[in-house]
Amino acid sequence: MSKGTKIPGYMQGKGRNPRGIIGDREIRYKCSLQNTILDVLRGRPGWQEVPGQNNVQQNVQANTKQQGAIPQSSKSGQQSTGQPPSNTGKAGSGTTTTQGTTFGNKASDGDWDFYWCDREWLHQNYDTMFLYEHQKILHFRNHYELTRKNLMVKNLKRLKKQTEREQGKAEGLSFEFFPTTYELPSEYHIFVEEFKKNPGIIWIMKPAARAQGRGIFLFRRLKDITDWKKGEYQPLSDPNRDAPETYVVQRYIENPYLIGGRKFDVRVYVLVVSYNPLKVWLYRSGFARFSNTRFSLDSIEDTYVHLTNVAIQKNAPDYDPDKGCKWSTQQLRKYLSAKHGVDAVRKAYKGIDNIIIKSLQSVQKIIINDKHCFEMYGYDILFDSDLKPWLIEINASPSLTASGKEDYELKFGLLNDLLNVLDLENRLTGKEKRIGGWDLLWEDGPILADDGNMECVPNGNTTTIPNSFLGCHNDRKRQLRELYMAAQSVKKT
């Protein structure tokens, strides 16, 4: 091998060039989580962990202290409220302006190339960061526009109205994938009017910014939320009292698709590497989460019947931790295809593609696009008895803690392939449509398949099929070997 030959992702010497593009050196990473993602990062060849989880934030505070200014977004005790910080600095600008004071920021000088941070850290530090060309960080600045339940519905409603106005009512029907929803307390009176028009139906109440099924309950009668109304809805008379927590109330889907008499939803992983242009990847593997108790509308207060969250189900009296309540998306697709036929399942899964793209387009002009940022969303999809998919919610931080061996293998491969897509080692050509288990679904327009899987594409006809293979066979390791060999030969020519 010649002296000038570069091996991406491999450290040839001991010298470091902290500001340079990643080349012949290790990739330095930080991680705020202690679960599968940390295992993936530590096991990745040529990647080196930066010691200390908080030294980036410490550098920010030290730098601002020297300048005599403390940004509002990094003050002690600042809580993530789902709203943008009031300071006006922007990542990538190199300087930050806070209360009239401008200072250089050294938050990332040589510290890391890749940071899997938590949302709270990002909210407190994004506006005071300078990011070099090669650095990548999890989460877009205002990701909550899609992942807070109330904002997600607000943005979808706005895009639906815009579509109907510009393209007609018929096109607006493509947005009929989320239940009738109102935000409380702000839309309480509108909700009451709708409630009275549809007596006897079931509604579900959800805190707008909580996860894992916490605070969710079902009700049939308006007086069932009287206690909530008295405690949360009343206008603030005491200026020192906290504002009431925001909820959404949705029409409950009373006819979910059942397998073995049990309700389930499907966790789908979506990777967005850019909002402008919109570039979206869909992971082939995921899982269906089943309730532990047979479905019935007779006991709407039983969370083990109606909520499929693992955090809820694992507390059921007869829950089996070894067996769990999960199917892989491959198992689910095979079951549905055997029962309803390949074409019906393809139509249903095409509906999932529509949900993903429409929801991302609803925030495309709102999300603060930054080439340094990426987002891995966890979509929760519910099928009804007609195999129509419904969007339940979108998670900005889907759980990466494994519930068992198969779950660990899924998430380990998912995260490893995510790093392959980001390609900090610069081993790919940038024109790939599939990388491991990730299929390129959208890049400023739909992506068509060119190497479809026979299990999912009848007769091998891929000329008009979207590049979407959720639940299809996934020999990711073999695909990666072939992909990297092909990319290497292209780069040599």
C-alpha positions in Angstrom: 0.0 0.0 0.0 1.4 3.4 -0.9 2.2 6.0 1.7 -0.5 8.3 0.5 -3.3 5.7 0.5 -6.1 6.7 2.8 -8.2 4.1 4.7 -11.4 5.9 5.8 -12.2 5.5 9.5 -8.8 4.1 10.4 -6.2 5.9 12.5 -2.8 5.7 10.8 -0.9 8.1 13.0 -1.0 9.7 16.5 -1.4 13.3 15.4 -4.8 14.9 15.4 -6.3 17.6 13.3 -9.4 18.6 15.3 -10.8 21.1 12.8 -10.1 19.1 9.7 -12.4 16.8 7.7 -12.4 13.2 9.0 -9.8 11.2 7.1 -6.9 9.2 8.4 -7.8 9.4 12.0 -10.3 7.9 14.5 -13.8 9.3 14.7 -14.4 10.9 18.1 -17.9 10.5 19.5 -19.9 11.5 22.5 -23.0 9.7 23.8 -25.5 10.8 26.5 -27.2 7.4 26.7 -26.2 4.1 28.4 -28.0 1.6 26.2 -27.7 0.0 22.8 -26.4 3.0 21.0 -23.4 3.2 23.3 -22.6 -0.5 22.5 -22.8 0.2 18.8 -20.5 3.2 19.0 -18.0 1.4 21.2 -17.9 -1.5 18.9 -17.5 0.5 15.7 -14.0 0.1 14.2 -12.0 3.3 14.2 -14.3 5.2 16.5 -13.0 6.6 19.8 -15.1 7.8 22.8 -14.5 11.2 24.1 -14.3 10.9 27.9 -16.9 12.9 30.0 -20.4 13.4 28.9 -20.7 17.1 29.8 -17.4 18.6 28.8 -19.0 20.3 25.7 -21.5 22.0 27.9 -18.7 23.0 30.4 -16.8 24.5 27.5 -19.8 26.6 26.6 -20.3 27.8 30.1 -16.6 28.5 30.6 -16.4 30.5 27.4 -19.5 32.6 28.2 -18.2 33.3 31.7 -15.0 34.7 30.3 -17.1 37.0 28.1 -19.3 38.1 31.0 -22.5 36.8 29.4 -24.7 33.9 30.2 -27.0 32.7 27.4 -30.6 32.2 28.5 -30.6 28.7 27.0 -27.8 27.4 29.2 -28.8 28.9 32.5 -28.9 26.5 35.5 -32.3 24.9 35.9 -33.5 25.7 32.4 -36.2 23.2 31.5 -37.2 22.0 28.0 -40.6 23.5 27.4 -40.9 22.7 23.7 -40.4 26.3 22.8 -37.3 27.9 21.2 -34.9 29.7 23.6 -35.0 33.4 23.4 -31.4 33.9 22.4 -30.8 34.3 18.7 -27.5 32.6 18.0 -27.5 29.9 15.2 -25.4 26.7 15.0 -22.8 27.0 12.4 -22.5 30.8 12.6 -19.3 30.8 14.6 -20.6 33.6 16.9 -23.5 33.9 19.3 -25.4 37.1 20.2 -27.0 37.2 23.6 -28.4 40.4 25.1 -26.2 42.5 22.8 -23.0 40.7 23.6 -21.2 38.8 20.8 -18.5 36.2 21.6 -16.7 33.5 19.8 -17.8 30.0 20.9 -15.4 27.1 21.4 -17.9 24.5 22.4 -16.7 22.0 19.8 -13.1 22.8 19.3 -11.6 19.3 18.8 -14.0 17.6 21.2 -16.1 15.4 18.9 -17.1 14.5 15.4 -20.4 12.7 16.3 -22.7 13.4 19.3 -25.7 11.3 20.2 -27.1 13.8 22.6 -30.4 14.0 24.5 -33.1 16.6 23.6 -32.7 18.6 26.8 -29.0 19.1 26.2 -29.7 20.2 22.6 -32.3 22.7 23.7 -29.9 24.3 26.2 -26.8 24.4 24.0 -27.8 24.5 20.3 -27.9 28.3 20.1 -24.4 28.6 21.6 -22.6 26.0 19.5 -20.2 26.4 16.6 -20.1 23.2 14.5 -17.4 22.4 12.1 -18.0 21.1 8.6 -17.6 17.4 9.5 -19.6 17.3 12.8 -22.9 15.4 13.1 -25.4 15.8 16.0 -28.7 14.0 16.8 -31.9 16.1 16.6 -32.9 19.2 14.7 -33.3 22.3 16.8 -37.1 22.4 16.9 -37.9 18.7 16.4 -40.8 19.1 18.7 -42.9 20.6 15.9 -43.4 17.1 14.8 -43.0 15.1 18.0 -45.3 17.0 20.4 -48.7 15.5 19.9 -50.5 18.9 19.7 -48.0 20.5 17.3 -48.0 17.4 15.1 -51.7 17.6 14.6 -51.7 21.4 14.2 -49.1 21.1 11.4 -50.9 18.3 9.7 -54.2 20.2 9.7 -52.5 23.3 8.2 -50.9 21.3 5.4 -54.2 19.5 4.7 -56.0 22.9 4.4 -53.3 24.2 2.1 -53.5 21.1 -0.1 -57.3 21.3 -0.3 -57.1 25.0 -1.3 -54.4 24.4 -3.9 -55.2 20.9 -5.3 -58.8 20.3 -4.3 -60.8 18.3 -1.7 -60.0 15.0 -3.3 -56.3 15.4 -2.7 -57.1 16.4 0.9 -58.4 12.9 1.5 -54.7 11.7 1.5 -54.5 13.3 5.0 -57.2 11.2 6.5 -54.8 9.2 8.6 -55.0 10.9 12.0 -58.0 10.8 14.3 -60.2 13.8 15.0 -58.1 15.7 17.5 -58.4 18.8 19.7 -55.9 20.6 22.0 -56.9 21.2 25.6 -57.4 23.5 27.3 -57.2 25.9 24.3 -59.8 24.1 22.2 -62.0 22.8 25.0 -65.2 24.5 23.9 -64.8 23.4 20.3 -64.2 19.8 21.6 -67.4 20.0 23.7 -69.4 21.0 20.6 -68.0 18.0 18.7 -68.6 15.7 21.6 -72.3 16.6 21.7 -72.6 15.8 18.0 -71.4 12.3 18.5 -72.9 10.9 21.8 -71.7 7.5 23.0 -68.3 7.3 21.2 -65.1 6.8 23.0 -62.4 9.5 23.3 -58.8 9.2 24.5 -56.9 11.9 26.5 -53.1 12.2 26.1 -50.6 14.6 27.6 -49.0 16.4 24.7 -45.4 16.0 25.8 -45.3 12.8 27.8 -44.2 9.3 26.6 -44.6 5.6 27.5 -48.3 5.9 28.0 -48.1 8.1 31.1 -51.2 10.1 31.8 -53.4 8.5 29.1 -57.0 7.6 29.8 -60.2 6.8 27.8 -63.7 8.2 28.5 -67.3 8.1 27.1 -68.9 10.8 29.2 -68.0 14.5 29.4 -68.3 14.4 33.2 -65.5 11.8 33.2 -63.0 14.7 32.6 -64.7 17.1 35.1 -62.0 16.6 37.7 -59.3 17.2 35.0 -61.2 20.3 33.9 -61.4 21.7 37.4 -57.8 21.0 38.1 -56.2 21.9 34.8 -58.5 23.9 32.5 -59.5 26.8 34.8 -57.8 30.1 33.9 -54.9 31.1 36.0 -56.0 33.3 38.9 -52.7 32.9 40.8 -49.8 34.3 38.8 -47.4 32.0 40.7 -49.3 28.9 39.7 -47.9 26.8 36.8 -49.7 26.9 33.5 -52.0 23.9 33.0 -50.4 20.9 31.2 -51.4 20.7 27.5 -53.4 17.6 26.5 -54.8 16.3 23.2 -58.2 14.6 23.1 -58.7 12.3 20.1 -61.5 10.1 18.9 -60.6 6.6 19.9 -60.2 4.0 17.1 -62.8 1.5 18.2 -62.2 -1.1 15.5 -58.5 -1.9 15.7 -57.1 -4.8 13.7 -56.8 -7.8 16.1 -54.5 -10.8 16.0 -55.4 -13.5 18.5 -58.0 -11.1 19.9 -55.3 -8.6 20.9 -54.7 -5.0 19.8 -51.3 -3.9 18.5 -49.5 -1.0 16.9 -46.3 -1.0 14.8 -43.1 0.8 15.6 -41.6 2.1 12.3 -38.1 3.8 12.2 -37.6 6.8 10.0 -34.3 8.6 9.4 -34.3 12.2 8.2 -30.8 13.5 7.2 -32.1 16.8 5.6 -35.3 18.8 5.5 -34.1 21.0 2.7 -34.2 19.1 0.4 -36.2 16.5 2.2 -34.3 13.3 2.4 -35.9 10.3 4.1 -34.8 6.7 4.9 -37.2 4.0 6.1 -35.9 1.0 8.0 -37.1 -2.5 6.9 -37.2 -3.9 10.4 -39.3 -2.8 13.3 -41.8 -4.5 15.6 -45.5 -4.8 16.4 -46.3 -4.3 20.1 -49.3 -6.3 21.4 -51.5 -5.7 24.4 -51.3 -8.4 27.0 -55.1 -8.7 27.4 -57.7 -9.5 24.8 -59.4 -6.4 23.3 -62.8 -5.3 24.6 -64.7 -2.0 24.7 -66.5 -3.1 27.9 -63.6 -2.0 30.2 -62.2 1.2 28.8 -60.3 1.9 32.0 -58.1 -1.2 31.6 -54.8 0.1 30.2 -53.6 -3.5 29.6 -56.3 -3.8 27.0 -56.0 -0.4 25.2 -52.4 0.7 25.5 -49.6 -1.3 23.8 -46.6 0.5 25.3 -44.1 -1.9 26.7 -43.7 0.3 29.7 -47.4 -0.4 30.5 -47.7 -4.0 29.4 -44.6 -5.2 31.4 -46.6 -4.5 34.6 -49.5 -6.7 33.7 -50.0 -9.5 36.2 -49.6 -12.3 33.6 -46.9 -10.7 31.5 -44.1 -13.1 30.4 -40.8 -11.2 30.1 -39.2 -14.0 28.1 -42.1 -14.2 25.6 -42.9 -10.5 25.6 -45.6 -8.9 23.5 -43.8 -8.3 20.2 -43.7 -9.5 16.7 -41.1 -8.4 14.1 -42.4 -6.5 11.1 -41.3 -9.4 9.0 -43.6 -11.8 11.0 -46.4 -9.3 10.8 -46.1 -8.8 7.0 -46.1 -12.5 6.4 -49.2 -13.0 8.6 -51.1 -10.2 6.9 -50.1 -11.4 3.4 -51.2 -14.9 4.1 -54.5 -13.8 5.4 -55.4 -10.9 3.0 -53.1 -11.3 0.0 -50.0 -9.5 -1.1 -51.8 -6.7 -3.0 -53.9 -5.7 0.0 -50.9 -5.6 2.3 -48.9 -3.6 -0.3 -51.8 -1.1 -0.3 -51.8 -0.9 3.5 -48.0 -0.4 3.6 -48.2 2.2 0.9 -50.5 4.1 3.3 -47.7 4.0 5.8 -45.3 5.6 3.3 -48.0 8.3 2.7 -48.2 9.0 6.5 -44.4 9.4 6.7 -44.0 11.7 3.8 -47.1 13.9 4.5 -46.1 14.3 8.2 -42.6 15.3 7.3 -43.8 17.7 4.6 -46.1 19.3 7.2 -43.0 20.6 9.1 -40.6 20.9 6.2 -40.7 24.7 6.1 -40.8 25.0 9.9 -37.9 22.8 11.0 -34.6 24.6 11.4 -32.6 22.7 8.8 -29.0 22.3 9.6 -26.6 20.0 7.6 -25.0 18.9 10.9 -28.3 17.5 12.3 -30.1 14.3 11.7 -33.2 12.7 13.3 -34.3 9.2 13.8 -38.0 9.1 14.5 -40.1 6.3 15.9 -43.5 6.3 14.2 -46.4 4.5 15.9 -48.9 3.1 13.4 -52.2 1.4 14.1 -54.1 -0.7 11.6 -57.9 -0.7 11.9 -60.1 -3.7 10.9 -60.1 -2.6 7.3 -56.2 -2.6 7.2 -56.2 1.2 7.1 -53.1 2.6 8.8 -53.5 5.4 11.4 -50.8 7.7 12.8 -50.9 7.5 16.6 -47.7 9.5 17.4 -44.2 10.3 16.4 -41.3 9.9 18.9 -38.1 12.0 18.7 -36.3 9.6 21.1 -37.6 6.1 20.5 -36.5 3.7 23.1 -33.1 2.1 22.4 -33.1 -0.1 25.5 -33.6 -3.7 24.4 -36.3 -5.9 26.0 -34.7 -9.2 24.9 -32.1 -10.8 22.6 -34.1 -10.3 19.3 -34.9 -6.7 20.3 -31.2 -6.0 21.0 -30.2 -7.5 17.6 -32.8 -5.3 15.8 -31.7 -2.1 17.5 -28.0 -2.9 17.2 -28.4 -3.4 13.5 -30.7 -0.4 13.2 -28.1 1.9 14.8 -25.1 0.5 13.1 -26.8 1.0 9.7 -27.8 4.5 10.7 -24.0 5.3 11.1 -23.5 3.6 7.7 -26.0 6.0 6.1 -24.3 9.0 7.7 -21.0 7.6 6.4 -18.6 9.7 8.5 -15.9 7.3 7.2 -16.6 8.5 3.6 -16.7 4.9 2.3 -19.8 5.2 0.1 -20.6 7.1 -3.2 -23.6 9.1 -1.9 -25.9 7.6 -4.6 -27.0 4.5 -2.7 -30.7 3.7 -2.4 -30.3 1.0 0.2 -27.7 0.8 3.0 -28.1 -2.2 5.2 -31.7 -2.2 6.4 -32.4 1.5 5.4 -34.1 2.1 2.1 -34.1 5.6 0.6 -37.8 6.5 0.5 -37.7 10.2 -0.6 -35.2 12.7 -1.8 -37.0 15.8 -2.9 -39.4 13.4 -4.5 -40.3 9.7 -4.4 -37.5 7.1 -5.0 -38.3 4.1 -7.1 -37.0 0.7 -6.4 -34.4 -0.9 -8.7 -33.6 -4.1 -6.9 -36.9 -5.2 -5.2 -37.3 -8.2 -3.0 -39.4 -11.0 -4.5 -41.3 -11.4 -1.2 -42.6 -7.9 -1.4 -42.7 -7.1 -5.2 -44.9 -9.5 -7.2 -43.4 -10.7 -10.4 -40.3 -8.7 -9.7 -41.8 -5.6 -11.3 -40.0 -2.7 -9.7 -40.3 0.0 -12.3 -43.2 1.8 -10.6 -42.7 0.6 -7.0 -41.6 3.0 -4.3 -38.3 2.1 -2.7 -40.1 1.0 0.4 -39.8 -2.5 1.9 -41.0 -2.3 5.4 -41.2 -5.9 6.8 -39.4 -7.5 3.8 -36.6 -10.0 4.1 -33.5 -8.2 5.2 -30.1 -9.8 4.8 -28.4 -6.6 5.8 -24.9 -8.0 6.4 -24.7 -9.5 2.9 -26.0 -6.3 1.4 -23.5 -4.2 3.2 -20.6 -6.3 2.1 -21.7 -6.1 -1.6 -22.4 -2.4 -1.2 -19.0 -1.5 0.2 -17.2 -3.6 -2.4 -19.1 -1.9 -5.2 -18.5 1.6 -3.7 -14.8 0.8 -3.4 -14.5 -0.2 -7.0 -16.3 2.9 -8.1 -14.0 5.2 -6.1 -10.9 3.5 -7.7 -12.1 4.3 -11.2 
